[in-house]
Amino acid sequence: MTKTNLLDKYPVYFLEIAKSETTFSSVDAIIDFLKTKVEAHPIATYIATFDHYAHTLSLADHVIDSEIKNAKNLIFCFGKQLPNTKILAVRPRSIGVSETETEFHIALMEAPNEQLTVTMQEWAKELRNA
């Protein structure tokens, strides 16, 4: 995975997977796989799947990169503690899954807990399975 500071401030990890490198054939299949990872995790809770592509497309003045064919976010939370009120600003977590003609792109923001960031990266890397 590649780490970047999106817009010079958000620590984001990004993984590009060629469709020839995976047995997954759609964004929905990838979301379903990641949802099983969340549901199997001892402290994670699945919240929702957001169809970002459909939402953006429904807006009259939408802008969507012409290469993007589909885009959804898996929303979940690792929240085991509420040590202060500010922690709510970085919860819940989201893993974005988008599709182009030849690739799937996985994007996630760094979590406050380093081990949970590693966990999300491991889930994403398992998608490259061919």
CYANA upper distance limits for C-alpha pairs under 8 A (distance plus 0.5 A):
  1 MET  CA     13 TYR  CA      6.59
  1 MET  CA     14 PHE  CA      6.03
  1 MET  CA     15 LEU  CA      5.42
  1 MET  CA    121 GLN  CA      7.79
  1 MET  CA    125 LYS  CA      8.29
  2 THR  CA     13 TYR  CA      5.93
  2 THR  CA     14 PHE  CA      5.67
  2 THR  CA     15 LEU  CA      6.90
  3 LYS  CA     11 PRO  CA      7.38
  3 LYS  CA     12 VAL  CA      6.15
  3 LYS  CA     13 TYR  CA      4.90
  3 LYS  CA     14 PHE  CA      6.85
  4 THR  CA     10 TYR  CA      8.39
  4 THR  CA     11 PRO  CA      6.41
  4 THR  CA     12 VAL  CA      5.93
  4 THR  CA     13 TYR  CA      6.91
  4 THR  CA     14 PHE  CA      8.29
  5 ASN  CA      9 LYS  CA      5.85
  5 ASN  CA     10 TYR  CA      5.50
  5 ASN  CA     11 PRO  CA      5.13
  5 ASN  CA     12 VAL  CA      6.49
  6 LEU  CA     10 TYR  CA      5.47
  6 LEU  CA     11 PRO  CA      6.92
  6 LEU  CA     12 VAL  CA      6.80
 10 TYR  CA    109 MET  CA      7.59
 11 PRO  CA    109 MET  CA      6.24
 11 PRO  CA    110 GLU  CA      6.09
 12 VAL  CA    107 ALA  CA      7.27
 12 VAL  CA    108 LEU  CA      6.10
 12 VAL  CA    109 MET  CA      4.81
 12 VAL  CA    110 GLU  CA      6.39
 13 TYR  CA    107 ALA  CA      6.19
 13 TYR  CA    108 LEU  CA      5.85
 13 TYR  CA    109 MET  CA      6.62
 13 TYR  CA    110 GLU  CA      7.50
 13 TYR  CA    121 GLN  CA      8.36
 14 PHE  CA    105 HIS  CA      7.62
 14 PHE  CA    106 ILE  CA      6.17
 14 PHE  CA    107 ALA  CA      5.07
 14 PHE  CA    108 LEU  CA      7.19
 15 LEU  CA    105 HIS  CA      6.21
 15 LEU  CA    106 ILE  CA      5.56
 15 LEU  CA    107 ALA  CA      7.04
 15 LEU  CA    124 ALA  CA      8.03
 15 LEU  CA    125 LYS  CA      8.39
 16 GLU  CA    103 GLU  CA      7.04
 16 GLU  CA    104 PHE  CA      6.44
 16 GLU  CA    105 HIS  CA      5.12
 16 GLU  CA    106 ILE  CA      6.97
 17 ILE  CA     21 GLU  CA      6.84
 17 ILE  CA     22 THR  CA      7.81
 17 ILE  CA    103 GLU  CA      5.93
 17 ILE  CA    104 PHE  CA      5.70
 17 ILE  CA    105 HIS  CA      6.78
 17 ILE  CA    127 LEU  CA      8.37
 17 ILE  CA    128 ARG  CA      6.89
 18 ALA  CA     22 THR  CA      7.68
 18 ALA  CA    102 THR  CA      6.45
 18 ALA  CA    103 GLU  CA      4.82
 18 ALA  CA    104 PHE  CA      6.92
 19 LYS  CA     23 THR  CA      8.19
 19 LYS  CA     24 PHE  CA      8.15
 19 LYS  CA     25 SER  CA      7.85
 19 LYS  CA    102 THR  CA      6.23
 19 LYS  CA    103 GLU  CA      5.62
 19 LYS  CA    104 PHE  CA      7.21
 20 SER  CA    130 ALA  CA      7.55
 21 GLU  CA    128 ARG  CA      6.01
 21 GLU  CA    129 ASN  CA      6.78
 21 GLU  CA    130 ALA  CA      5.18
 22 THR  CA    127 LEU  CA      6.72
 22 THR  CA    128 ARG  CA      5.43
 22 THR  CA    129 ASN  CA      5.42
 22 THR  CA    130 ALA  CA      5.03
 23 THR  CA    128 ARG  CA      8.49
 23 THR  CA    129 ASN  CA      7.04
 23 THR  CA    130 ALA  CA      6.43
 24 PHE  CA     29 ALA  CA      6.60
 24 PHE  CA     30 ILE  CA      6.83
 24 PHE  CA    127 LEU  CA      7.91
 25 SER  CA     29 ALA  CA      7.21
 26 SER  CA     30 ILE  CA      6.99
 26 SER  CA     99 GLU  CA      8.17
 27 VAL  CA     31 ILE  CA      6.62
 27 VAL  CA     70 ASN  CA      7.42
 27 VAL  CA     71 ALA  CA      7.64
 27 VAL  CA     72 LYS  CA      7.71
 27 VAL  CA     97 VAL  CA      6.75
 27 VAL  CA     98 SER  CA      6.99
 27 VAL  CA     99 GLU  CA      7.07
 27 VAL  CA    104 PHE  CA      8.09
 28 ASP  CA     32 ASP  CA      6.57
 29 ALA  CA     33 PHE  CA      6.74
 30 ILE  CA     34 LEU  CA      6.71
 30 ILE  CA     97 VAL  CA      8.04
 30 ILE  CA    127 LEU  CA      7.99
 31 ILE  CA     35 LYS  CA      6.47
 31 ILE  CA     49 THR  CA      8.42
 31 ILE  CA     72 LYS  CA      8.35
 31 ILE  CA     73 ASN  CA      8.37
 31 ILE  CA     74 LEU  CA      6.91
 31 ILE  CA     97 VAL  CA      7.79
 32 ASP  CA     36 THR  CA      6.88
 33 PHE  CA     37 LYS  CA      7.12
 34 LEU  CA     38 VAL  CA      6.84
 34 LEU  CA     74 LEU  CA      8.20
 34 LEU  CA    123 TRP  CA      7.40
 34 LEU  CA    124 ALA  CA      8.44
 35 LYS  CA     39 GLU  CA      6.62
 35 LYS  CA     46 TYR  CA      7.41
 35 LYS  CA     74 LEU  CA      7.75
 36 THR  CA     40 ALA  CA      6.56
 37 LYS  CA     41 HIS  CA      6.71
 37 LYS  CA    123 TRP  CA      7.68
 38 VAL  CA     44 ALA  CA      6.08
 38 VAL  CA     45 THR  CA      6.93
 38 VAL  CA     46 TYR  CA      6.74
 38 VAL  CA     76 PHE  CA      7.84
 39 GLU  CA     44 ALA  CA      7.15
 39 GLU  CA     45 THR  CA      6.90
 39 GLU  CA     46 TYR  CA      6.95
 40 ALA  CA     44 ALA  CA      8.41
 43 ILE  CA     78 PHE  CA      6.18
 43 ILE  CA     79 GLY  CA      7.72
 43 ILE  CA     80 LYS  CA      6.93
 44 ALA  CA     76 PHE  CA      7.27
 44 ALA  CA     77 CYS  CA      5.92
 44 ALA  CA     78 PHE  CA      4.87
 44 ALA  CA     79 GLY  CA      7.66
 45 THR  CA     76 PHE  CA      5.95
 45 THR  CA     77 CYS  CA      5.79
 45 THR  CA     78 PHE  CA      7.11
 46 TYR  CA     75 ILE  CA      6.99
 46 TYR  CA     76 PHE  CA      4.93
 46 TYR  CA     77 CYS  CA      7.25
 47 ILE  CA     74 LEU  CA      8.46
 47 ILE  CA     75 ILE  CA      5.94
 47 ILE  CA     76 PHE  CA      5.36
 47 ILE  CA     77 CYS  CA      7.83
 48 ALA  CA     74 LEU  CA      6.78
 48 ALA  CA     75 ILE  CA      5.70
 48 ALA  CA     76 PHE  CA      7.45
 49 THR  CA     72 LYS  CA      7.37
 49 THR  CA     73 ASN  CA      6.18
 49 THR  CA     74 LEU  CA      5.21
 49 THR  CA     75 ILE  CA      6.44
 50 PHE  CA     72 LYS  CA      6.04
 50 PHE  CA     73 ASN  CA      5.58
 50 PHE  CA     74 LEU  CA      7.06
 50 PHE  CA     75 ILE  CA      7.92
 51 ASP  CA     55 HIS  CA      6.74
 51 ASP  CA     71 ALA  CA      6.99
 51 ASP  CA     72 LYS  CA      5.04
 51 ASP  CA     73 ASN  CA      7.13
 52 HIS  CA     56 THR  CA      6.55
 52 HIS  CA     71 ALA  CA      6.04
 52 HIS  CA     72 LYS  CA      5.53
 52 HIS  CA     73 ASN  CA      7.27
 53 TYR  CA     57 LEU  CA      6.49
 53 TYR  CA     70 ASN  CA      6.17
 53 TYR  CA     71 ALA  CA      5.42
 53 TYR  CA     72 LYS  CA      7.10
 54 ALA  CA     58 SER  CA      6.61
 55 HIS  CA     59 LEU  CA      7.44
 56 THR  CA     62 HIS  CA      6.25
 56 THR  CA     63 VAL  CA      7.94
 56 THR  CA     64 ILE  CA      8.00
 57 LEU  CA     62 HIS  CA      6.45
 57 LEU  CA     63 VAL  CA      8.35
 57 LEU  CA     64 ILE  CA      8.09
 58 SER  CA     62 HIS  CA      7.96
 64 ILE  CA     68 ILE  CA      7.50
 67 GLU  CA    100 THR  CA      5.89
 67 GLU  CA    101 GLU  CA      7.48
 68 ILE  CA     98 SER  CA      7.37
 68 ILE  CA     99 GLU  CA      6.29
 68 ILE  CA    100 THR  CA      5.39
 68 ILE  CA    101 GLU  CA      8.29
 69 LYS  CA     98 SER  CA      7.94
 69 LYS  CA     99 GLU  CA      5.94
 69 LYS  CA    100 THR  CA      5.87
 69 LYS  CA    101 GLU  CA      7.65
 70 ASN  CA     98 SER  CA      5.99
 70 ASN  CA     99 GLU  CA      5.71
 70 ASN  CA    100 THR  CA      7.91
 71 ALA  CA     96 GLY  CA      7.65
 71 ALA  CA     97 VAL  CA      6.15
 71 ALA  CA     98 SER  CA      4.59
 71 ALA  CA     99 GLU  CA      6.93
 72 LYS  CA     96 GLY  CA      6.37
 72 LYS  CA     97 VAL  CA      5.94
 72 LYS  CA     98 SER  CA      6.92
 73 ASN  CA     94 SER  CA      6.57
 73 ASN  CA     95 ILE  CA      6.03
 73 ASN  CA     96 GLY  CA      4.87
 73 ASN  CA     97 VAL  CA      6.65
 74 LEU  CA     94 SER  CA      5.97
 74 LEU  CA     95 ILE  CA      5.78
 74 LEU  CA     96 GLY  CA      6.97
 74 LEU  CA     97 VAL  CA      8.46
 75 ILE  CA     92 PRO  CA      7.31
 75 ILE  CA     93 ARG  CA      6.36
 75 ILE  CA     94 SER  CA      5.03
 75 ILE  CA     95 ILE  CA      7.28
 76 PHE  CA     92 PRO  CA      6.26
 76 PHE  CA     93 ARG  CA      5.88
 76 PHE  CA     94 SER  CA      6.80
 77 CYS  CA     91 ARG  CA      7.09
 77 CYS  CA     92 PRO  CA      5.15
 77 CYS  CA     93 ARG  CA      5.96
 78 PHE  CA     92 PRO  CA      7.91
 78 PHE  CA     93 ARG  CA      7.95
 78 PHE  CA    116 LEU  CA      8.29
 79 GLY  CA     91 ARG  CA      8.02
 79 GLY  CA     92 PRO  CA      8.16
 82 LEU  CA     87 ILE  CA      7.38
 82 LEU  CA     88 LEU  CA      8.48
 83 PRO  CA     87 ILE  CA      7.78
 87 ILE  CA     91 ARG  CA      7.38
 88 LEU  CA     92 PRO  CA      8.13
 90 VAL  CA    111 ALA  CA      8.02
 90 VAL  CA    112 PRO  CA      8.04
 93 ARG  CA    109 MET  CA      8.18
 93 ARG  CA    111 ALA  CA      8.02
 94 SER  CA    108 LEU  CA      6.83
 94 SER  CA    109 MET  CA      7.95
 95 ILE  CA    106 ILE  CA      7.44
 95 ILE  CA    107 ALA  CA      6.29
 95 ILE  CA    108 LEU  CA      5.33
 95 ILE  CA    109 MET  CA      8.24
 96 GLY  CA    105 HIS  CA      8.35
 96 GLY  CA    106 ILE  CA      6.13
 96 GLY  CA    107 ALA  CA      5.45
 96 GLY  CA    108 LEU  CA      6.78
 97 VAL  CA    104 PHE  CA      7.40
 97 VAL  CA    105 HIS  CA      6.21
 97 VAL  CA    106 ILE  CA      5.31
 97 VAL  CA    107 ALA  CA      7.12
 98 SER  CA    104 PHE  CA      6.15
 98 SER  CA    105 HIS  CA      5.61
 98 SER  CA    106 ILE  CA      7.15
 99 GLU  CA    103 GLU  CA      6.42
 99 GLU  CA    104 PHE  CA      5.02
 99 GLU  CA    105 HIS  CA      6.73
100 THR  CA    104 PHE  CA      6.82
100 THR  CA    105 HIS  CA      8.50
106 ILE  CA    124 ALA  CA      7.36
108 LEU  CA    120 MET  CA      8.30
110 GLU  CA    114 GLU  CA      8.24
110 GLU  CA    117 THR  CA      6.12
111 ALA  CA    116 LEU  CA      6.92
111 ALA  CA    117 THR  CA      5.79
112 PRO  CA    117 THR  CA      8.44
113 ASN  CA    117 THR  CA      7.11
114 GLU  CA    118 VAL  CA      6.91
115 GLN  CA    119 THR  CA      6.71
116 LEU  CA    120 MET  CA      6.76
117 THR  CA    121 GLN  CA      6.74
118 VAL  CA    122 GLU  CA      6.64
119 THR  CA    123 TRP  CA      6.85
120 MET  CA    124 ALA  CA      6.82
121 GLN  CA    125 LYS  CA      6.65
122 GLU  CA    126 GLU  CA      6.80
123 TRP  CA    127 LEU  CA      7.66
124 ALA  CA    128 ARG  CA      8.32
